[in-house]
């Protein structure tokens, strides 16, 4: 989010972080924030009223309290009330911000339990499983299946094998809020890394990398970018050897297949 929406989201994220650091239940907060986001998405007139800059803040606060106070976690209600008094570049940004705050709440809850790294790894692994398995992907995106049926499938695959936060986010990913399951999981991974002040690097290698090589690579990248870097590794046999690292829009390509392609182009030229 840019401009006023980005500033508002940053303020709400700080408030959320303070609440969780003081002992608030991140899972309960997340569920309530997701519910509020769903209501705002489903009701355009309400969304416009809650973000109309010409409406006094007191009126918007009263509107939010009347709608949500009896249905949401009290701290989540406070966040929603604060959110409607802030400025948003587009009316849809309010619901998107509450959605992102819900993800951050689950990530911070996992961090507080010592499971932050595990959650990030599980989100990536499940996302790859969905992307690489057409049958699973079709089952989770089939419009003929209900959301509750898809969520039951997610639980059957992950319950007892993943953290509670991962399961909750995977369930959220199949609701259609992010259009596709893989896009949702990718967005969640990015939000998780950002909320933990880390970068995410996608590492493609021809063969599995030994732990010491991964540790060394992570250390080098952290020094280069002056931030901790979380490595997601994909084995790609077509690379023949070496590694290709993607961080945001930047690519560090040291693969044999790329060097061979470069040599072929020079010969042809």
DRENSE-423208 format. One record per residue (C-alpha): residue in one letter; x, y, z. Coordinates in Angstrom, 1 decimal. Each point is the difference from the previous one (the first is absolute). Example, Ala and Ser with C-alpha at 12.3 -4.5 7.8 and 13.67 -1.06 7.14 Angstrom:
BEGIN
<r><residuo>A</residuo><xx>12.3</xx><yy>-4.5</yy><zz>7.8</zz></r>
<r><residuo>S</residuo><xx>1.4</xx><yy>3.4</yy><zz>-0.7</zz></r>
% end
This chain:
BEGIN
<r><residuo>X</residuo><xx>0.0</xx><yy>0.0</yy><zz>0.0</zz></r>
<r><residuo>X</residuo><xx>1.2</xx><yy>3.5</yy><zz>-0.8</zz></r>
<r><residuo>X</residuo><xx>-0.7</xx><yy>3.5</yy><zz>1.3</zz></r>
<r><residuo>X</residuo><xx>-2.5</xx><yy>0.4</yy><zz>2.7</zz></r>
<r><residuo>X</residuo><xx>-1.0</xx><yy>-3.6</yy><zz>0.0</zz></r>
<r><residuo>X</residuo><xx>3.6</xx><yy>-1.1</yy><zz>0.6</zz></r>
<r><residuo>X</residuo><xx>0.3</xx><yy>2.4</yy><zz>2.9</zz></r>
<r><residuo>X</residuo><xx>-3.2</xx><yy>-1.2</yy><zz>1.5</zz></r>
<r><residuo>X</residuo><xx>0.9</xx><yy>-3.6</yy><zz>-0.3</zz></r>
<r><residuo>X</residuo><xx>3.4</xx><yy>0.7</yy><zz>1.6</zz></r>
<r><residuo>X</residuo><xx>-1.6</xx><yy>1.6</yy><zz>3.0</zz></r>
<r><residuo>X</residuo><xx>-2.5</xx><yy>-2.8</yy><zz>0.4</zz></r>
<r><residuo>X</residuo><xx>2.8</xx><yy>-2.6</yy><zz>-0.3</zz></r>
<r><residuo>X</residuo><xx>1.9</xx><yy>1.7</yy><zz>2.8</zz></r>
<r><residuo>X</residuo><xx>-3.1</xx><yy>0.0</yy><zz>2.2</zz></r>
<r><residuo>X</residuo><xx>-0.6</xx><yy>-3.7</yy><zz>-0.7</zz></r>
<r><residuo>X</residuo><xx>3.6</xx><yy>-0.9</yy><zz>0.8</zz></r>
<r><residuo>X</residuo><xx>-0.3</xx><yy>1.9</yy><zz>3.3</zz></r>
<r><residuo>X</residuo><xx>-3.2</xx><yy>-1.8</yy><zz>0.9</zz></r>
<r><residuo>X</residuo><xx>1.5</xx><yy>-3.5</yy><zz>-0.7</zz></r>
<r><residuo>X</residuo><xx>3.3</xx><yy>0.8</yy><zz>1.9</zz></r>
<r><residuo>X</residuo><xx>-2.2</xx><yy>0.9</yy><zz>3.0</zz></r>
<r><residuo>X</residuo><xx>-1.6</xx><yy>-3.4</yy><zz>-0.1</zz></r>
<r><residuo>X</residuo><xx>-3.0</xx><yy>0.3</yy><zz>-2.4</zz></r>
<r><residuo>X</residuo><xx>-1.1</xx><yy>-3.2</yy><zz>-1.7</zz></r>
<r><residuo>X</residuo><xx>1.2</xx><yy>0.2</yy><zz>-3.6</zz></r>
<r><residuo>X</residuo><xx>-2.2</xx><yy>-2.7</yy><zz>-1.3</zz></r>
<r><residuo>X</residuo><xx>-3.1</xx><yy>1.6</yy><zz>1.4</zz></r>
<r><residuo>X</residuo><xx>1.0</xx><yy>3.3</yy><zz>-1.4</zz></r>
<r><residuo>X</residuo><xx>0.6</xx><yy>-1.5</yy><zz>-3.4</zz></r>
<r><residuo>X</residuo><xx>-3.3</xx><yy>-1.7</yy><zz>-0.2</zz></r>
<r><residuo>X</residuo><xx>-1.8</xx><yy>3.2</yy><zz>0.9</zz></r>
<r><residuo>X</residuo><xx>2.0</xx><yy>2.1</yy><zz>-2.4</zz></r>
<r><residuo>X</residuo><xx>-0.7</xx><yy>-2.5</yy><zz>-2.8</zz></r>
<r><residuo>X</residuo><xx>-3.7</xx><yy>0.1</yy><zz>0.9</zz></r>
<r><residuo>X</residuo><xx>-0.1</xx><yy>3.8</yy><zz>-0.1</zz></r>
<r><residuo>X</residuo><xx>1.8</xx><yy>0.0</yy><zz>-3.4</zz></r>
<r><residuo>X</residuo><xx>-2.5</xx><yy>-2.4</yy><zz>-1.4</zz></r>
<r><residuo>X</residuo><xx>-2.9</xx><yy>2.2</yy><zz>1.1</zz></r>
<r><residuo>X</residuo><xx>1.5</xx><yy>3.1</yy><zz>-1.6</zz></r>
<r><residuo>X</residuo><xx>0.7</xx><yy>-1.8</yy><zz>-3.2</zz></r>
<r><residuo>X</residuo><xx>-3.6</xx><yy>-1.4</yy><zz>-0.2</zz></r>
<r><residuo>X</residuo><xx>-1.6</xx><yy>3.4</yy><zz>0.6</zz></r>
<r><residuo>X</residuo><xx>1.3</xx><yy>2.8</yy><zz>-2.3</zz></r>
<r><residuo>X</residuo><xx>-2.3</xx><yy>2.6</yy><zz>1.5</zz></r>
<r><residuo>X</residuo><xx>1.3</xx><yy>-0.7</yy><zz>3.5</zz></r>
<r><residuo>X</residuo><xx>3.6</xx><yy>0.1</yy><zz>-1.3</zz></r>
<r><residuo>X</residuo><xx>-0.5</xx><yy>3.4</yy><zz>-1.7</zz></r>
<r><residuo>X</residuo><xx>-1.7</xx><yy>1.4</yy><zz>3.1</zz></r>
<r><residuo>X</residuo><xx>2.9</xx><yy>-1.2</yy><zz>2.2</zz></r>
<r><residuo>X</residuo><xx>2.6</xx><yy>1.6</yy><zz>-2.2</zz></r>
<r><residuo>X</residuo><xx>-1.7</xx><yy>3.2</yy><zz>-1.1</zz></r>
<r><residuo>X</residuo><xx>2.4</xx><yy>2.8</yy><zz>0.9</zz></r>
<r><residuo>X</residuo><xx>-2.9</xx><yy>2.5</yy><zz>0.2</zz></r>
<r><residuo>X</residuo><xx>-1.7</xx><yy>-1.9</yy><zz>2.9</zz></r>
<r><residuo>X</residuo><xx>1.1</xx><yy>1.0</yy><zz>3.5</zz></r>
<r><residuo>X</residuo><xx>2.2</xx><yy>-2.5</yy><zz>1.8</zz></r>
<r><residuo>X</residuo><xx>-2.4</xx><yy>-0.2</yy><zz>2.9</zz></r>
<r><residuo>X</residuo><xx>-2.8</xx><yy>-1.2</yy><zz>-2.3</zz></r>
<r><residuo>X</residuo><xx>2.2</xx><yy>-2.6</yy><zz>-1.6</zz></r>
<r><residuo>X</residuo><xx>1.2</xx><yy>-1.2</yy><zz>3.4</zz></r>
<r><residuo>X</residuo><xx>-3.6</xx><yy>-0.4</yy><zz>1.1</zz></r>
<r><residuo>X</residuo><xx>-0.9</xx><yy>-1.9</yy><zz>-3.1</zz></r>
<r><residuo>X</residuo><xx>2.8</xx><yy>-2.4</yy><zz>0.5</zz></r>
<r><residuo>X</residuo><xx>-0.8</xx><yy>-0.6</yy><zz>3.7</zz></r>
<r><residuo>X</residuo><xx>-3.6</xx><yy>-0.6</yy><zz>-0.8</zz></r>
<r><residuo>X</residuo><xx>0.8</xx><yy>-2.5</yy><zz>-2.6</zz></r>
<r><residuo>X</residuo><xx>2.8</xx><yy>-1.9</yy><zz>1.5</zz></r>
<r><residuo>X</residuo><xx>0.2</xx><yy>0.5</yy><zz>3.8</zz></r>
<r><residuo>X</residuo><xx>-2.3</xx><yy>-3.0</yy><zz>0.8</zz></r>
<r><residuo>X</residuo><xx>1.6</xx><yy>-2.3</yy><zz>-2.5</zz></r>
<r><residuo>X</residuo><xx>3.7</xx><yy>0.5</yy><zz>0.0</zz></r>
<r><residuo>X</residuo><xx>2.9</xx><yy>-0.4</yy><zz>2.5</zz></r>
<r><residuo>X</residuo><xx>0.1</xx><yy>3.3</yy><zz>2.0</zz></r>
<r><residuo>X</residuo><xx>3.5</xx><yy>0.8</yy><zz>-1.1</zz></r>
<r><residuo>X</residuo><xx>-0.9</xx><yy>-0.7</yy><zz>-3.6</zz></r>
<r><residuo>X</residuo><xx>-3.0</xx><yy>2.3</yy><zz>0.4</zz></r>
<r><residuo>X</residuo><xx>2.3</xx><yy>2.7</yy><zz>1.2</zz></r>
<r><residuo>X</residuo><xx>2.3</xx><yy>-0.5</yy><zz>-3.0</zz></r>
<r><residuo>X</residuo><xx>-3.0</xx><yy>0.2</yy><zz>-2.4</zz></r>
<r><residuo>X</residuo><xx>-1.3</xx><yy>3.1</yy><zz>1.7</zz></r>
<r><residuo>X</residuo><xx>3.5</xx><yy>1.6</yy><zz>-0.3</zz></r>
<r><residuo>X</residuo><xx>0.2</xx><yy>-1.1</yy><zz>-3.6</zz></r>
<r><residuo>X</residuo><xx>-3.2</xx><yy>1.8</yy><zz>-1.1</zz></r>
<r><residuo>X</residuo><xx>1.2</xx><yy>3.3</yy><zz>1.4</zz></r>
<r><residuo>X</residuo><xx>3.1</xx><yy>-0.1</yy><zz>-2.1</zz></r>
<r><residuo>X</residuo><xx>0.5</xx><yy>1.0</yy><zz>-3.6</zz></r>
<r><residuo>X</residuo><xx>-0.1</xx><yy>-2.5</yy><zz>-2.9</zz></r>
<r><residuo>X</residuo><xx>0.9</xx><yy>0.7</yy><zz>-3.6</zz></r>
<r><residuo>X</residuo><xx>-2.7</xx><yy>-2.4</yy><zz>-1.2</zz></r>
<r><residuo>X</residuo><xx>-3.0</xx><yy>-1.4</yy><zz>1.8</zz></r>
<r><residuo>X</residuo><xx>1.2</xx><yy>-3.6</yy><zz>-0.7</zz></r>
<r><residuo>X</residuo><xx>3.2</xx><yy>0.6</yy><zz>1.8</zz></r>
<r><residuo>X</residuo><xx>-1.7</xx><yy>-0.1</yy><zz>3.4</zz></r>
<r><residuo>X</residuo><xx>-1.1</xx><yy>-3.6</yy><zz>-0.4</zz></r>
<r><residuo>X</residuo><xx>3.4</xx><yy>-0.9</yy><zz>-1.5</zz></r>
<r><residuo>X</residuo><xx>1.7</xx><yy>1.5</yy><zz>3.0</zz></r>
<r><residuo>X</residuo><xx>-2.1</xx><yy>-1.9</yy><zz>2.5</zz></r>
<r><residuo>X</residuo><xx>0.8</xx><yy>-3.2</yy><zz>-2.0</zz></r>
<r><residuo>X</residuo><xx>3.7</xx><yy>0.7</yy><zz>0.2</zz></r>
<r><residuo>X</residuo><xx>-0.3</xx><yy>0.8</yy><zz>3.7</zz></r>
<r><residuo>X</residuo><xx>-1.6</xx><yy>-3.4</yy><zz>0.5</zz></r>
<r><residuo>X</residuo><xx>3.0</xx><yy>-1.7</yy><zz>-1.6</zz></r>
<r><residuo>X</residuo><xx>2.4</xx><yy>2.0</yy><zz>2.1</zz></r>
<r><residuo>X</residuo><xx>-1.9</xx><yy>-1.0</yy><zz>3.1</zz></r>
<r><residuo>X</residuo><xx>0.5</xx><yy>-3.7</yy><zz>-0.8</zz></r>
<r><residuo>X</residuo><xx>3.7</xx><yy>0.5</yy><zz>-0.8</zz></r>
<r><residuo>X</residuo><xx>0.6</xx><yy>1.9</yy><zz>3.2</zz></r>
<r><residuo>X</residuo><xx>-1.8</xx><yy>-2.6</yy><zz>2.0</zz></r>
<r><residuo>X</residuo><xx>2.2</xx><yy>-2.7</yy><zz>-1.6</zz></r>
<r><residuo>X</residuo><xx>3.1</xx><yy>2.1</yy><zz>0.7</zz></r>
<r><residuo>X</residuo><xx>-1.1</xx><yy>0.3</yy><zz>3.7</zz></r>
<r><residuo>X</residuo><xx>-0.2</xx><yy>-3.8</yy><zz>0.1</zz></r>
<r><residuo>X</residuo><xx>3.4</xx><yy>-0.4</yy><zz>-1.6</zz></r>
<r><residuo>X</residuo><xx>-1.5</xx><yy>-1.3</yy><zz>-3.2</zz></r>
<r><residuo>X</residuo><xx>0.6</xx><yy>3.0</yy><zz>-2.3</zz></r>
<r><residuo>X</residuo><xx>2.7</xx><yy>-1.7</yy><zz>-2.2</zz></r>
<r><residuo>X</residuo><xx>-2.1</xx><yy>-3.2</yy><zz>-0.1</zz></r>
<r><residuo>X</residuo><xx>-3.1</xx><yy>1.9</yy><zz>-1.2</zz></r>
<r><residuo>X</residuo><xx>1.9</xx><yy>1.7</yy><zz>-2.8</zz></r>
<r><residuo>X</residuo><xx>1.5</xx><yy>-3.3</yy><zz>-1.2</zz></r>
<r><residuo>X</residuo><xx>-3.4</xx><yy>-1.8</yy><zz>0.2</zz></r>
<r><residuo>X</residuo><xx>-1.7</xx><yy>2.7</yy><zz>-2.0</zz></r>
<r><residuo>X</residuo><xx>2.5</xx><yy>-0.3</yy><zz>-2.8</zz></r>
<r><residuo>X</residuo><xx>0.0</xx><yy>-3.8</yy><zz>0.0</zz></r>
<r><residuo>X</residuo><xx>-3.8</xx><yy>-0.1</yy><zz>-0.1</zz></r>
<r><residuo>X</residuo><xx>-0.1</xx><yy>2.6</yy><zz>-2.8</zz></r>
<r><residuo>X</residuo><xx>2.5</xx><yy>-2.1</yy><zz>-2.0</zz></r>
<r><residuo>X</residuo><xx>-2.1</xx><yy>-3.1</yy><zz>0.6</zz></r>
<r><residuo>X</residuo><xx>-3.1</xx><yy>1.7</yy><zz>-1.4</zz></r>
<r><residuo>X</residuo><xx>1.8</xx><yy>1.5</yy><zz>-2.9</zz></r>
<r><residuo>X</residuo><xx>1.7</xx><yy>-3.3</yy><zz>-1.0</zz></r>
<r><residuo>X</residuo><xx>-3.1</xx><yy>-2.3</yy><zz>0.5</zz></r>
<r><residuo>X</residuo><xx>-2.7</xx><yy>0.7</yy><zz>-2.5</zz></r>
<r><residuo>X</residuo><xx>-2.5</xx><yy>-2.3</yy><zz>1.7</zz></r>
<r><residuo>X</residuo><xx>0.4</xx><yy>1.8</yy><zz>3.3</zz></r>
<r><residuo>X</residuo><xx>0.0</xx><yy>3.4</yy><zz>-1.6</zz></r>
<r><residuo>X</residuo><xx>-3.3</xx><yy>-0.9</yy><zz>-1.8</zz></r>
<r><residuo>X</residuo><xx>-1.6</xx><yy>-1.3</yy><zz>3.2</zz></r>
<r><residuo>X</residuo><xx>0.9</xx><yy>3.2</yy><zz>1.8</zz></r>
<r><residuo>X</residuo><xx>-1.3</xx><yy>2.3</yy><zz>-2.8</zz></r>
<r><residuo>X</residuo><xx>-3.0</xx><yy>-1.9</yy><zz>-1.3</zz></r>
<r><residuo>X</residuo><xx>-2.9</xx><yy>2.5</yy><zz>0.0</zz></r>
<r><residuo>X</residuo><xx>-2.5</xx><yy>-2.9</yy><zz>0.5</zz></r>
<r><residuo>X</residuo><xx>1.5</xx><yy>-0.8</yy><zz>3.4</zz></r>
<r><residuo>X</residuo><xx>-1.0</xx><yy>2.1</yy><zz>3.0</zz></r>
<r><residuo>X</residuo><xx>2.6</xx><yy>2.0</yy><zz>2.0</zz></r>
<r><residuo>X</residuo><xx>-0.6</xx><yy>-2.1</yy><zz>3.0</zz></r>
<r><residuo>X</residuo><xx>0.6</xx><yy>-3.2</yy><zz>-2.0</zz></r>
<r><residuo>X</residuo><xx>3.3</xx><yy>1.4</yy><zz>-1.2</zz></r>
<r><residuo>X</residuo><xx>1.0</xx><yy>1.0</yy><zz>3.5</zz></r>
<r><residuo>X</residuo><xx>-0.8</xx><yy>-3.5</yy><zz>1.2</zz></r>
<r><residuo>X</residuo><xx>2.4</xx><yy>-1.3</yy><zz>-2.7</zz></r>
<r><residuo>X</residuo><xx>2.7</xx><yy>2.4</yy><zz>1.2</zz></r>
<r><residuo>X</residuo><xx>-0.4</xx><yy>-1.1</yy><zz>3.6</zz></r>
<r><residuo>X</residuo><xx>0.1</xx><yy>-3.7</yy><zz>-1.0</zz></r>
<r><residuo>X</residuo><xx>3.4</xx><yy>0.7</yy><zz>-1.7</zz></r>
<r><residuo>X</residuo><xx>1.6</xx><yy>2.2</yy><zz>2.6</zz></r>
<r><residuo>X</residuo><xx>-1.5</xx><yy>-0.6</yy><zz>3.4</zz></r>
<r><residuo>X</residuo><xx>2.6</xx><yy>-1.6</yy><zz>2.3</zz></r>
<r><residuo>X</residuo><xx>2.7</xx><yy>0.7</yy><zz>-2.6</zz></r>
<r><residuo>X</residuo><xx>0.2</xx><yy>3.8</yy><zz>0.0</zz></r>
<r><residuo>X</residuo><xx>-0.3</xx><yy>2.9</yy><zz>2.5</zz></r>
<r><residuo>X</residuo><xx>-3.5</xx><yy>1.3</yy><zz>0.9</zz></r>
<r><residuo>X</residuo><xx>0.9</xx><yy>3.2</yy><zz>-1.8</zz></r>
<r><residuo>X</residuo><xx>0.9</xx><yy>-1.7</yy><zz>-3.2</zz></r>
<r><residuo>X</residuo><xx>-3.3</xx><yy>-2.0</yy><zz>0.1</zz></r>
<r><residuo>X</residuo><xx>-2.0</xx><yy>3.1</yy><zz>0.6</zz></r>
<r><residuo>X</residuo><xx>1.7</xx><yy>1.9</yy><zz>-2.9</zz></r>
<r><residuo>X</residuo><xx>-0.4</xx><yy>-3.0</yy><zz>-2.3</zz></r>
<r><residuo>X</residuo><xx>-3.7</xx><yy>0.0</yy><zz>0.8</zz></r>
<r><residuo>X</residuo><xx>-0.2</xx><yy>3.7</yy><zz>-0.7</zz></r>
<r><residuo>X</residuo><xx>1.8</xx><yy>-0.5</yy><zz>-3.3</zz></r>
<r><residuo>X</residuo><xx>-2.9</xx><yy>-2.1</yy><zz>-1.5</zz></r>
<r><residuo>X</residuo><xx>-2.7</xx><yy>2.7</yy><zz>0.7</zz></r>
<r><residuo>X</residuo><xx>0.7</xx><yy>1.7</yy><zz>-3.3</zz></r>
<r><residuo>X</residuo><xx>1.0</xx><yy>3.4</yy><zz>1.5</zz></r>
<r><residuo>X</residuo><xx>3.3</xx><yy>-0.1</yy><zz>-1.9</zz></r>
<r><residuo>X</residuo><xx>-1.4</xx><yy>-1.6</yy><zz>-3.2</zz></r>
<r><residuo>X</residuo><xx>2.2</xx><yy>-3.0</yy><zz>0.1</zz></r>
<r><residuo>X</residuo><xx>1.3</xx><yy>-2.2</yy><zz>2.8</zz></r>
<r><residuo>X</residuo><xx>3.6</xx><yy>0.2</yy><zz>-1.2</zz></r>
<r><residuo>X</residuo><xx>-0.1</xx><yy>3.8</yy><zz>-0.2</zz></r>
<r><residuo>X</residuo><xx>-1.5</xx><yy>0.1</yy><zz>3.5</zz></r>
<r><residuo>X</residuo><xx>2.7</xx><yy>-2.2</yy><zz>1.5</zz></r>
<r><residuo>X</residuo><xx>2.7</xx><yy>2.1</yy><zz>-1.8</zz></r>
<r><residuo>X</residuo><xx>-1.5</xx><yy>3.2</yy><zz>1.4</zz></r>
<r><residuo>X</residuo><xx>-0.1</xx><yy>-1.5</yy><zz>3.5</zz></r>
<r><residuo>X</residuo><xx>3.7</xx><yy>-1.0</yy><zz>-0.3</zz></r>
<r><residuo>X</residuo><xx>1.0</xx><yy>3.5</yy><zz>-1.0</zz></r>
<r><residuo>X</residuo><xx>-2.1</xx><yy>1.6</yy><zz>2.8</zz></r>
<r><residuo>X</residuo><xx>1.6</xx><yy>-2.5</yy><zz>2.5</zz></r>
<r><residuo>X</residuo><xx>3.5</xx><yy>0.9</yy><zz>-1.0</zz></r>
<r><residuo>X</residuo><xx>-0.7</xx><yy>3.8</yy><zz>0.0</zz></r>
<r><residuo>X</residuo><xx>-1.7</xx><yy>-0.1</yy><zz>3.4</zz></r>
<r><residuo>X</residuo><xx>3.1</xx><yy>-1.8</yy><zz>1.3</zz></r>
<r><residuo>X</residuo><xx>2.3</xx><yy>2.5</yy><zz>-1.7</zz></r>
<r><residuo>X</residuo><xx>1.5</xx><yy>-2.6</yy><zz>-2.3</zz></r>
<r><residuo>X</residuo><xx>0.4</xx><yy>-0.4</yy><zz>-3.7</zz></r>
<r><residuo>X</residuo><xx>-1.0</xx><yy>-3.2</yy><zz>-1.9</zz></r>
<r><residuo>X</residuo><xx>2.3</xx><yy>-1.5</yy><zz>-2.5</zz></r>
<r><residuo>X</residuo><xx>-1.1</xx><yy>-2.7</yy><zz>-2.4</zz></r>
<r><residuo>X</residuo><xx>3.0</xx><yy>-2.3</yy><zz>-0.6</zz></r>
<r><residuo>X</residuo><xx>-0.1</xx><yy>-2.3</yy><zz>-3.0</zz></r>
<r><residuo>X</residuo><xx>2.7</xx><yy>-2.7</yy><zz>0.0</zz></r>
<r><residuo>X</residuo><xx>0.6</xx><yy>-3.1</yy><zz>-2.1</zz></r>
<r><residuo>X</residuo><xx>0.4</xx><yy>-2.1</yy><zz>3.1</zz></r>
<r><residuo>X</residuo><xx>-1.0</xx><yy>0.3</yy><zz>3.7</zz></r>
<r><residuo>X</residuo><xx>2.4</xx><yy>2.3</yy><zz>1.8</zz></r>
<r><residuo>X</residuo><xx>1.8</xx><yy>-1.2</yy><zz>3.2</zz></r>
<r><residuo>X</residuo><xx>-1.0</xx><yy>1.9</yy><zz>3.2</zz></r>
<r><residuo>X</residuo><xx>3.5</xx><yy>1.6</yy><zz>0.3</zz></r>
<r><residuo>X</residuo><xx>-0.3</xx><yy>1.4</yy><zz>-3.6</zz></r>
<r><residuo>X</residuo><xx>-3.4</xx><yy>1.4</yy><zz>0.7</zz></r>
<r><residuo>X</residuo><xx>1.2</xx><yy>1.6</yy><zz>3.2</zz></r>
<r><residuo>X</residuo><xx>3.0</xx><yy>1.5</yy><zz>-1.9</zz></r>
<r><residuo>X</residuo><xx>-2.3</xx><yy>1.3</yy><zz>-2.8</zz></r>
<r><residuo>X</residuo><xx>-2.4</xx><yy>1.5</yy><zz>2.5</zz></r>
<r><residuo>X</residuo><xx>2.8</xx><yy>1.7</yy><zz>1.8</zz></r>
<r><residuo>X</residuo><xx>1.5</xx><yy>1.5</yy><zz>-3.2</zz></r>
<r><residuo>X</residuo><xx>-3.4</xx><yy>1.3</yy><zz>-1.1</zz></r>
<r><residuo>X</residuo><xx>-0.8</xx><yy>1.4</yy><zz>3.4</zz></r>
<r><residuo>X</residuo><xx>3.3</xx><yy>1.9</yy><zz>-0.1</zz></r>
<r><residuo>X</residuo><xx>-0.7</xx><yy>1.3</yy><zz>-3.5</zz></r>
<r><residuo>X</residuo><xx>-3.6</xx><yy>1.2</yy><zz>0.7</zz></r>
<r><residuo>X</residuo><xx>0.6</xx><yy>0.9</yy><zz>3.7</zz></r>
<r><residuo>X</residuo><xx>-3.0</xx><yy>-2.0</yy><zz>1.1</zz></r>
<r><residuo>X</residuo><xx>-0.6</xx><yy>-3.6</yy><zz>0.9</zz></r>
<r><residuo>X</residuo><xx>-1.0</xx><yy>-2.1</yy><zz>-3.0</zz></r>
<r><residuo>X</residuo><xx>-2.3</xx><yy>-3.0</yy><zz>0.0</zz></r>
<r><residuo>X</residuo><xx>0.9</xx><yy>-2.6</yy><zz>-2.7</zz></r>
<r><residuo>X</residuo><xx>-2.6</xx><yy>-1.9</yy><zz>-1.9</zz></r>
<r><residuo>X</residuo><xx>1.7</xx><yy>-2.8</yy><zz>-2.0</zz></r>
<r><residuo>X</residuo><xx>-1.3</xx><yy>-1.6</yy><zz>-3.2</zz></r>
<r><residuo>X</residuo><xx>1.8</xx><yy>-2.9</yy><zz>-1.6</zz></r>
<r><residuo>X</residuo><xx>0.1</xx><yy>0.5</yy><zz>-3.8</zz></r>
<r><residuo>X</residuo><xx>1.9</xx><yy>-2.8</yy><zz>-1.8</zz></r>
<r><residuo>X</residuo><xx>0.1</xx><yy>2.0</yy><zz>-3.2</zz></r>
<r><residuo>X</residuo><xx>2.5</xx><yy>2.4</yy><zz>1.5</zz></r>
<r><residuo>X</residuo><xx>2.7</xx><yy>-2.7</yy><zz>-0.2</zz></r>
<r><residuo>X</residuo><xx>2.0</xx><yy>1.7</yy><zz>2.8</zz></r>
<r><residuo>X</residuo><xx>0.5</xx><yy>3.2</yy><zz>2.0</zz></r>
<r><residuo>X</residuo><xx>-2.8</xx><yy>2.2</yy><zz>1.5</zz></r>
<r><residuo>X</residuo><xx>-2.4</xx><yy>2.7</yy><zz>-1.1</zz></r>
<r><residuo>X</residuo><xx>-1.1</xx><yy>2.4</yy><zz>2.7</zz></r>
<r><residuo>X</residuo><xx>-3.0</xx><yy>2.3</yy><zz>-0.4</zz></r>
<r><residuo>X</residuo><xx>-0.7</xx><yy>2.8</yy><zz>2.6</zz></r>
<r><residuo>X</residuo><xx>-2.8</xx><yy>2.3</yy><zz>-1.1</zz></r>
<r><residuo>X</residuo><xx>0.9</xx><yy>1.2</yy><zz>-3.5</zz></r>
<r><residuo>X</residuo><xx>3.7</xx><yy>-0.8</yy><zz>0.4</zz></r>
<r><residuo>X</residuo><xx>1.5</xx><yy>-3.3</yy><zz>-1.4</zz></r>
<r><residuo>X</residuo><xx>3.4</xx><yy>-1.5</yy><zz>0.8</zz></r>
<r><residuo>X</residuo><xx>0.5</xx><yy>-2.7</yy><zz>-2.6</zz></r>
<r><residuo>X</residuo><xx>3.0</xx><yy>-2.3</yy><zz>0.4</zz></r>
<r><residuo>X</residuo><xx>-1.5</xx><yy>-3.1</yy><zz>-1.7</zz></r>
<r><residuo>X</residuo><xx>1.8</xx><yy>-2.2</yy><zz>-2.5</zz></r>
<r><residuo>X</residuo><xx>-3.0</xx><yy>0.1</yy><zz>-2.4</zz></r>
<r><residuo>X</residuo><xx>0.1</xx><yy>3.8</yy><zz>-0.2</zz></r>
<r><residuo>X</residuo><xx>3.8</xx><yy>0.0</yy><zz>-0.7</zz></r>
<r><residuo>X</residuo><xx>-0.5</xx><yy>-2.5</yy><zz>-2.7</zz></r>
<r><residuo>X</residuo><xx>-2.8</xx><yy>2.1</yy><zz>-1.6</zz></r>
<r><residuo>X</residuo><xx>2.2</xx><yy>3.0</yy><zz>0.2</zz></r>
<r><residuo>X</residuo><xx>2.8</xx><yy>-1.9</yy><zz>-1.8</zz></r>
<r><residuo>X</residuo><xx>-2.4</xx><yy>-1.2</yy><zz>-2.7</zz></r>
<r><residuo>X</residuo><xx>-1.2</xx><yy>3.6</yy><zz>-0.6</zz></r>
<r><residuo>X</residuo><xx>3.6</xx><yy>1.2</yy><zz>-0.3</zz></r>
<r><residuo>X</residuo><xx>0.9</xx><yy>-2.8</yy><zz>-2.5</zz></r>
<r><residuo>X</residuo><xx>-3.1</xx><yy>0.8</yy><zz>-2.1</zz></r>
<r><residuo>X</residuo><xx>0.7</xx><yy>3.7</yy><zz>0.1</zz></r>
% end
